[in-house]
Amino acid sequence: MKNSKEYSKKVRKLYCLLKRECAKVKKVIYDEPADALVYAIVSGNMSEAAAESAIKRFTNYFVDLNDLRVSRTEEIVEMLGEDTTATRDTASTLTRALRAVFDEYHTVSLSPLKRIGKRPAKQVLEKMDAVSHFVVNYCMLTSLEGHAIPLTKRMIEYLRSNELIHPDADEQETEGFLTKQISAENAYEFYALLRRESESRKGKRRKKATIKRKKTKTKKKTKK
């Protein structure tokens, strides 16, 4: 990433700030990687709070992941909370991904990935139909002991708005940069804190404050 030293200092400063301001993070670990896959697909396009509510409804409504795999889009959308383009896309992605798992392993389980090593496991996930970078990285981080920092669109937007990454950096470059700054031991905590911040009112106020500072500097330069 361009100007990586400058952004590195900013990211580390943010991490320290969030650790001081926020409640302690409890790491989430999935014994079954397919459960991580489902959560990641659901939470990729909605807030963490909304995703957790949706997953609870899934658990109460669907018998198991195989039942989810063969369910109609309308059923899944109803469990996601509202009928929108985003929820329909999520429902479609869920069934496509779970079908890909079933076609490969003849069961809706990704437990074989735990036996083949991190790099091969990541390659399998990357080749799956409809699976995003966020989903791959979330599965690696929470179920396959990988060093990854999953990034939602909202998290990337937050990083850009607060000038914590180079404006030209894409998702993969940003994720690679962050994993160099944050150790594997702290990766989940950083992900959880950054996501919480990007979705919170405090995070929005922080972004507005950054924008106001930019405007103030611009006005001063104009007067000169």
N, C-alpha and C positions, 0 to 999 in steps of 0.2 A: 504493500500500500504506500502511496506517495505521502511523504512527511510522517512516516510511521513513528518516529521518535516523539514528535509533538503530540500525536493522537494517543500514543502509549501512556504518556503522563496524564492526559485527561481521563482516559479510561480507568487507570489505577486510582485516580483521585475520586472518580464517581463511585467506584467499588467501595472504597473506604467510607465515603459519605453514606451510601445506602446501608452498609453494615451498621453504622452508628444509628441511623434514623429508623430502620425497620426491625420488625420482630425476627427472631432467629428462624432460619429456614430448616425445615425437616426434609431430608432428601427422600424423594420418591423412587422406589425400586420395584420393577415388575419382574416377577418370576417367569411369566409368559410374555415373550416379545410381541405376540399378536395383540395382547391387551394394550401395550404401549403404542402399537401401530394405530389401533382404533382411537385411543385418546388423542394422539397427535393429529390425526385427520380431523377429528371433531373440533379440537381446540385451535387449529391453524387459522381459522377465519372468524373466531369469536373470542370474547374475553375468557380468561381462565375461570372466573366465577360462573359464567354462562355454560362453559364446557363441562364443568364439574356437575352442574345441575342436570345437564343433558345426559351425561354418563349414568347418573343415578336413575333417570327415567329408563334408559336403555336396560339397565340391570333388572329393573322391575318388570319390564315389558317383554324383552326377548329372552328366550330360554337359555341360549348360549350364543357364541360367535357364529356357529353354523346357522342358527335361526336368523341371525342378523344378515348373514350372507345371502340368504334366499328371500329376504323380505322385500316388499314392494317399496319403491321410492317414497310413496305417499305416507307409508307407515313410519319410515325413518324420519321424514321431514316433520311429522307430527311430534315425534319424540325430541327433535331438535328445538322445537318451540314455536316456530313460525314458518310460513311458506314464503320463501324468498328465493331469488336466483342463487344466492350464496348457500342456503341450506339445501337446495336441490343439487347443487354441485357437490356439496359435502356428502350427501346421501349416495350420489352416483359414484364418487370416489371410494367410499366405504365398500360398496358391493363389488366394485371392480378389483380393489386391492384384496379383499377377502377371497374372491374367486381365484385370483392369481395364486394366493397361498394354497388354497384347496387343490388347484390343478397341479401344483408342484409337489405337494406333500401328501395329498389324498386325505387331509384332515386340516381343520382350521387352527393350525399351531405353527409357530416359528421356532419352537424349541431346538430343532436341529441346528439353528444358527449358533447356538451356544457352544457347539462342539467343533466348529470349523475355523475358529480364530476371528479376530476383529476385522481385519482387512477383507477376507473373503465374505464375511457376513455383511459388511457394508456394501460390497459389490452386488450381492444378491438383492439387497433392499433397493439399491439405486436402479436396478433393472426392472423392478416391479412396475406394473401398469399403474399410472396415475399417482405415484408416490412422489411428493415434493422433497426438496432439500431439508425443510423443517422437519418433516416426518422421519426421514432417514436419521438425522442428527438426534432427534428426540429418542428414537428407539436405541440408538447407540449409547446415548448418555444414561438412560434410565433402565436399560435391560441387558445391554451387551458390554458393559464396562468400557465403553469407548470414551475418548477424550474429545468431546464435541460441545458446542454451544448453539443450541437450536435458536433460530431467529424468526419470529413472526414478522409480517409486514409492518405492524404497528411498532415493534421493537426497532426495526431498521429505520423507520421514519423518525422515531425518537432520537436515535443516534445521530442521524443526519441533521435534524432540527437543532440539536444542541452542539453541533460541530465536534462530535466525538469520533467521527470517521471522515475520510475524504469524500467529498460529494460525488465523485465519479466511481466510488467502490461499489461493486455489485454484491449480491448476497453471499456468494461463495468466497469472494475476497475478504469480505467483512468477517465471516465466520472463521476463516483461516487466520486473520489478524488477531481476533479475540482469543483464539486458543493459544496463540503465542504469548499473550499477555497474562492469561489466567491459567493456572495449573489445573491438571486433571482433578486433583483433590478438591479444588474450589469451583470447578466448572458448573456443577448443579446449583450451588448457592448463587453464583453470579447470574446464571440464567434466570433463576427464580426471582431474584431481586430486581434485575433489569426488566423482566416482564411485568412484575408488579408495579414498578415505577412507570413504565410506558402506558399502563392501563389505568393509572390512578389520577385523581384530581390534582394531586401534588405535582405529578409529572407534567400535567398540562400547564400548570402555573409556572413550572420551571422553564418550559418551552416558551411561554409568553414573555417571561422575564428576559430570556435570551434575545428574542425578537426586539423587545423594547430597547435593549442595550445597543443593538445593531443600529436602530433608527436614530438614537441619540448621537452615536458616533458619526453617522452620515450627516446629520444636521450641523454638527460642529465643523466638519470638513468643508461643508458648503459655505458657512459664514467666513471661513478663512479665505 
